[in-house]
Amino acid sequence: MASSADVTSKTSIAMVAGETSGDLLAGRLLSGLRPQLPDALMHGIGGTHMAQHGFISDFPMEKLSVRGLFEVLAHYREIKAIQIALRDQLLIERPAVFIGVDAPDFNLGLEAQLKSAGIPTMHFIGPSIWAWRGGRIKKIARAVSHMLVIFPFEEEIYRKAGIPATYVGHPLAQVIPMVPDQAGARVALGLPAASPVVAILPGSRMSELKYNSVPFVAAAKILLQLDATLQFVAPMAGEAQHRYFNELIEQAGLRDVPVKVIDGQSHRALAAADAVLVASGTASLEVALFKKPMVIAYKMMRASWHVLRHMGYQPWIGLPNILAQEFLVPELLQDAATPEALAEALWKQLQDGAHREYLQRRFTDMHRTLLRDTAAESARAVLELIAQTPRAS
């Protein structure tokens, strides 16, 4: 058994985050871990939020940011080559721990190989086994030494399956203020104080932008016919996403729709908004934590949709609805996500004042449930796992 002094002298921590939301969540974990291990090498695959804590990305995170079965297949060889190269590197290096952050299709296979070689593995943010693909928990048991989970009900699910787990709260619940500063956000973004604001979040992955951007902006065009004073703001995850979004809107003949496209600042855009049109994923939970009415939508490659739509066993896909166990906000998926349907659903969210107040109360309760010192709790769990793992001399 390693002593606490041994723990602080470990030379490396390996991590993989596969997309923008995972990078943000991993950054919170590192903010608690780096002060405990100031001299450790922390590397693998990650983004800008992880880099702020001295993390070195050995491969571009964007290479893993692909969603949808057939979209992944198109990039399979490249992604697999990255996984093999990283695995071989880590088997030689033997880090104190490997932490996979979300990206289960990439990370679980890598974790299984590292764990079988005696390297302790953690997975931060459990796959949504409570929503679909429940059989995956057997694979998780083979791959993961310890789970870090972000929803309170998950801890018992994993422990019943014999997988050690720690509920660390959702990192975003600590980052996002309980009472957002809408007025300040509008000033910072240069948005009129008196005009209603709609935030458009079609996704951070290129594949999400490809399928969601045009119907989202087309819905904005319809909404302007109902209220010409509406302001639209669309935060992009990076310069590449910004350029691609503009190209898609140009090709669709929608450049005349006055959407203010900004780099980053998604939280500022959400704070400024009166309502949000958002792609399903972590972003929908961010909207809930900002206490905003929303419409959740998602489109993907048709072949992927035909496969994935049969794999769920809950009626909801949006995280706010899953946590509430009811349709708090509308969900419009694939063929149902037409510009007309999106505009109609969002208009109702803008017009129903009583429902907005109800959502604000429900989302405030949700926020309190998810609020923990995630950085400290997750760092403590990482250090304990390292201390419990015998190290080769």
C-alpha positions in Angstrom: 0.0 0.0 0.0 1.4 3.4 -1.0 1.7 6.1 1.6 0.3 9.7 1.1 3.9 10.8 0.5 4.3 8.3 -2.3 1.1 9.6 -3.9 2.4 13.1 -4.2 5.6 11.9 -5.9 3.9 10.1 -8.7 5.4 11.2 -12.0 2.4 11.0 -14.4 -1.3 11.1 -14.7 -2.8 10.2 -18.1 -6.2 11.5 -19.2 -8.4 11.5 -22.3 -11.2 14.0 -23.0 -12.8 13.6 -26.4 -14.7 16.9 -26.9 -15.4 20.4 -25.6 -17.8 19.4 -22.8 -15.4 16.7 -21.6 -12.5 19.2 -21.6 -14.5 21.6 -19.5 -15.4 18.9 -17.0 -11.8 17.5 -16.9 -10.6 21.0 -16.3 -12.6 21.2 -13.1 -11.1 17.9 -11.9 -7.6 19.1 -12.7 -8.2 22.3 -10.8 -8.5 20.1 -7.7 -5.8 17.6 -8.6 -3.0 19.9 -9.8 -2.4 21.6 -6.4 -2.0 18.2 -4.8 0.4 17.0 -7.5 2.2 20.2 -8.6 5.1 18.5 -10.3 3.3 15.5 -12.0 3.3 15.1 -15.7 -0.4 15.3 -16.8 -0.9 14.4 -20.4 -3.0 12.4 -23.0 -5.7 14.0 -25.0 -7.5 17.2 -24.0 -8.3 20.8 -24.8 -7.9 24.4 -23.6 -9.5 24.0 -20.2 -7.2 21.1 -19.3 -4.2 23.0 -20.6 -4.8 25.8 -18.1 -3.7 23.3 -15.4 -0.5 22.3 -17.2 -2.0 19.4 -19.1 -0.2 18.4 -22.3 -2.3 17.0 -25.2 -0.3 14.4 -27.2 -3.0 14.3 -29.9 -5.5 16.9 -31.1 -8.8 16.5 -29.2 -10.8 17.4 -32.3 -9.8 14.0 -33.9 -12.1 12.3 -31.4 -15.0 14.8 -31.6 -17.1 12.7 -34.0 -20.7 11.6 -33.2 -23.0 9.1 -34.8 -22.4 5.5 -35.7 -21.7 6.0 -39.4 -19.8 9.3 -38.8 -17.5 7.4 -36.4 -17.0 4.6 -39.0 -15.7 7.2 -41.5 -13.0 8.2 -39.1 -12.5 4.8 -37.5 -9.0 4.0 -38.8 -7.6 7.3 -37.6 -9.2 7.2 -34.2 -8.1 3.6 -33.7 -4.6 4.5 -34.6 -4.6 7.2 -32.0 -6.0 4.8 -29.4 -3.3 2.2 -30.1 -0.5 4.7 -30.1 -1.6 6.2 -26.8 -2.1 2.7 -25.3 1.4 1.6 -26.3 2.9 4.8 -24.9 1.1 4.3 -21.6 1.9 0.6 -21.2 5.6 1.7 -21.3 5.2 4.7 -19.1 2.8 3.1 -16.6 1.2 6.3 -15.2 -0.1 6.4 -11.6 -3.6 6.4 -13.0 -5.5 6.7 -16.3 -8.6 8.9 -16.2 -11.0 8.6 -19.1 -13.4 11.6 -19.3 -16.6 10.7 -21.0 -15.9 9.5 -24.7 -16.8 6.0 -23.6 -16.4 4.4 -27.1 -12.8 5.5 -27.1 -11.9 5.4 -23.4 -13.5 2.1 -22.2 -11.5 0.0 -24.7 -8.3 1.8 -23.7 -9.1 1.5 -20.0 -9.7 -2.3 -20.3 -6.3 -2.8 -21.8 -4.6 -0.6 -19.2 -6.4 -2.2 -16.3 -5.5 -5.7 -17.4 -1.9 -4.5 -17.4 -2.2 -3.4 -13.8 -2.6 0.3 -14.3 -5.5 1.7 -12.2 -8.2 3.3 -14.3 -11.0 5.8 -13.5 -13.9 6.9 -15.7 -15.2 10.4 -15.0 -18.8 10.8 -16.2 -20.5 7.4 -16.6 -22.0 6.4 -19.9 -25.8 6.8 -19.8 -26.5 3.2 -19.0 -29.6 4.4 -17.2 -30.9 5.8 -20.5 -29.8 3.2 -23.1 -27.2 0.5 -23.9 -27.6 -0.8 -20.3 -25.6 -4.0 -21.2 -22.5 -1.8 -21.3 -22.1 -2.0 -17.5 -20.4 -5.4 -17.9 -17.8 -3.8 -20.1 -17.4 -1.0 -17.6 -16.7 -3.5 -14.8 -13.9 -5.0 -16.9 -12.4 -1.7 -17.8 -12.8 0.6 -14.8 -11.2 0.5 -11.3 -13.4 3.3 -10.0 -16.2 5.5 -11.4 -16.6 9.2 -10.8 -20.3 9.9 -11.4 -22.0 13.3 -11.7 -25.6 12.4 -11.0 -26.7 11.2 -7.5 -28.7 8.2 -8.6 -25.7 6.7 -10.5 -23.6 5.8 -7.5 -26.0 3.0 -6.4 -26.3 1.6 -10.0 -22.5 1.1 -10.3 -22.1 -0.2 -6.7 -24.8 -2.8 -7.3 -22.8 -4.0 -10.3 -19.7 -4.3 -8.2 -18.0 -1.2 -9.5 -16.6 1.3 -6.9 -18.1 4.7 -7.5 -18.1 8.1 -6.0 -20.7 10.8 -6.6 -18.8 14.1 -7.0 -21.6 16.3 -8.1 -21.8 17.9 -11.5 -18.8 20.3 -12.1 -21.1 22.7 -14.0 -23.3 23.2 -11.0 -20.4 24.8 -9.2 -19.3 26.9 -12.2 -22.7 28.3 -13.1 -24.1 30.9 -10.6 -27.4 30.0 -8.9 -28.7 33.4 -10.0 -27.3 34.4 -13.4 -26.6 38.0 -14.2 -28.7 38.5 -17.3 -28.2 42.3 -17.5 -24.5 42.1 -17.2 -24.2 39.3 -19.8 -26.2 41.4 -22.3 -23.9 44.4 -21.7 -20.8 42.3 -22.2 -22.2 40.8 -25.5 -23.4 44.2 -26.8 -27.1 43.0 -26.8 -29.9 45.5 -26.2 -31.3 45.3 -22.7 -34.9 45.6 -23.7 -35.1 43.1 -26.6 -35.8 39.4 -26.0 -32.8 37.2 -26.6 -32.7 33.7 -28.0 -29.5 31.7 -27.7 -28.8 29.1 -30.5 -26.6 26.2 -29.6 -26.4 23.7 -32.4 -23.5 21.7 -30.9 -19.8 21.8 -30.6 -18.9 18.8 -32.9 -18.7 19.4 -36.7 -21.2 16.6 -37.3 -23.7 18.3 -35.0 -23.2 21.6 -36.7 -23.7 19.9 -40.1 -27.2 18.7 -39.2 -28.5 21.2 -36.7 -27.2 24.6 -37.8 -29.5 25.2 -40.8 -32.8 24.1 -39.2 -31.9 26.1 -36.0 -31.3 29.3 -38.0 -34.3 28.7 -40.3 -36.4 28.6 -37.1 -34.9 31.9 -36.0 -36.0 33.4 -39.4 -39.6 32.2 -38.7 -39.5 33.6 -35.2 -38.5 37.1 -36.5 -41.7 37.1 -38.4 -43.6 36.8 -35.1 -41.4 39.3 -33.3 -39.0 41.5 -35.2 -37.3 42.7 -32.0 -35.9 39.3 -31.2 -32.1 39.1 -30.9 -30.2 35.8 -31.7 -26.8 34.9 -30.4 -24.9 31.7 -31.4 -21.7 30.8 -29.4 -19.2 28.6 -31.2 -16.8 26.2 -29.5 -13.8 27.4 -31.6 -12.7 29.2 -34.8 -13.2 26.0 -37.0 -16.8 25.7 -35.7 -17.4 29.4 -36.3 -16.2 29.2 -39.9 -18.2 26.0 -40.6 -21.4 27.4 -39.1 -21.1 30.5 -41.4 -20.4 28.3 -44.4 -23.5 26.2 -43.7 -25.7 29.3 -43.2 -24.4 30.9 -46.4 -25.0 27.7 -48.4 -28.6 27.5 -47.1 -29.3 31.1 -48.1 -29.8 32.3 -44.5 -27.1 34.9 -44.2 -29.8 37.6 -44.0 -30.9 36.2 -40.6 -29.4 38.5 -37.9 -27.6 35.9 -35.7 -24.7 37.3 -33.7 -22.1 34.5 -33.9 -19.5 34.6 -31.1 -16.4 32.6 -30.3 -16.8 30.8 -26.9 -18.7 32.7 -24.3 -21.5 30.1 -24.3 -22.2 30.7 -20.6 -22.5 34.5 -21.2 -24.9 33.8 -24.1 -27.0 31.5 -21.9 -27.1 34.1 -19.0 -28.2 36.8 -21.5 -31.0 34.6 -23.1 -34.7 34.6 -22.5 -35.0 31.2 -24.2 -32.6 28.7 -25.8 -32.7 26.4 -28.8 -30.1 23.7 -27.9 -28.8 20.4 -29.3 -29.2 17.5 -27.0 -26.2 16.8 -24.8 -24.3 18.4 -21.9 -25.3 21.9 -23.2 -29.0 21.2 -22.4 -28.0 20.7 -18.7 -26.1 24.0 -18.8 -29.2 25.7 -20.0 -31.2 24.2 -17.1 -28.5 25.4 -14.6 -28.9 28.9 -16.1 -32.7 28.4 -15.3 -33.7 29.1 -18.9 -36.7 27.8 -20.9 -35.5 25.7 -23.8 -36.3 23.5 -26.8 -34.0 20.5 -27.1 -33.5 19.3 -30.7 -31.2 16.9 -32.5 -30.6 15.7 -36.0 -28.0 13.3 -37.3 -27.1 11.2 -40.3 -30.2 9.2 -41.2 -28.6 5.8 -41.1 -27.3 6.5 -37.6 -30.7 7.7 -36.5 -32.4 4.5 -37.7 -30.0 2.4 -35.5 -29.9 4.6 -32.4 -33.6 5.3 -32.1 -34.2 1.7 -31.1 -31.5 1.6 -28.5 -33.1 3.8 -25.8 -35.4 2.6 -23.1 -36.4 5.9 -21.6 -38.8 8.4 -23.3 -36.4 11.3 -22.9 -33.0 12.2 -24.4 -32.4 15.6 -22.9 -30.6 15.7 -19.5 -33.0 18.1 -17.8 -35.9 15.8 -18.7 -34.0 12.7 -17.7 -33.2 14.2 -14.3 -36.8 15.4 -13.8 -38.2 12.0 -15.1 -40.7 14.0 -17.2 -41.0 16.3 -20.2 -40.2 19.6 -18.5 -39.1 21.0 -21.9 -39.9 19.9 -25.5 -37.7 17.5 -27.4 -37.8 17.5 -31.2 -35.7 14.8 -32.9 -34.6 14.1 -36.4 -37.6 14.5 -38.8 -39.6 16.2 -36.1 -37.0 19.0 -35.8 -38.3 21.1 -38.7 -37.8 24.8 -38.7 -41.5 25.3 -38.3 -41.8 22.9 -35.3 -38.7 24.4 -33.7 -40.0 27.9 -34.1 -43.5 27.0 -32.7 -42.1 25.2 -29.7 -39.6 28.0 -28.9 -42.3 30.7 -29.3 -44.4 29.0 -26.7 -41.4 29.0 -24.3 -41.0 32.7 -24.9 -44.7 33.6 -24.4 -45.7 31.4 -21.4 -44.6 33.5 -18.4 -46.1 31.1 -15.8 -44.3 28.2 -17.3 -41.0 30.1 -17.3 -41.4 30.8 -13.6 -42.2 27.1 -13.0 -39.1 26.0 -14.9 -37.0 28.4 -13.0 -38.1 26.8 -9.7 -37.6 23.3 -11.0 -34.2 24.1 -12.4 -33.1 25.8 -9.2 -33.9 22.6 -7.3 -32.0 20.6 -9.9 -29.0 22.9 -9.5 -29.0 22.4 -5.7 -29.1 18.6 -6.0 -26.1 18.6 -8.4 -24.0 21.1 -6.3 -20.9 19.6 -4.7 -17.2 20.7 -4.5 -16.5 18.6 -7.6 -12.9 19.6 -7.9 -12.1 18.6 -4.4 -14.2 15.4 -4.3 -12.9 14.0 -7.6 -9.3 14.9 -6.7 -9.6 13.1 -3.4 -11.0 10.0 -5.1 -8.1 10.0 -7.6 -5.5 10.2 -4.9 -7.2 7.5 -2.9 -7.2 5.1 -5.9 -3.5 5.8 -6.5 -2.7 5.2 -2.8 -4.6 1.9 -2.8 -2.8 0.5 -5.9 0.4 -1.4 -5.3 3.2 0.0 -7.4 5.9 -2.1 -9.1 9.3 -1.3 -7.5 
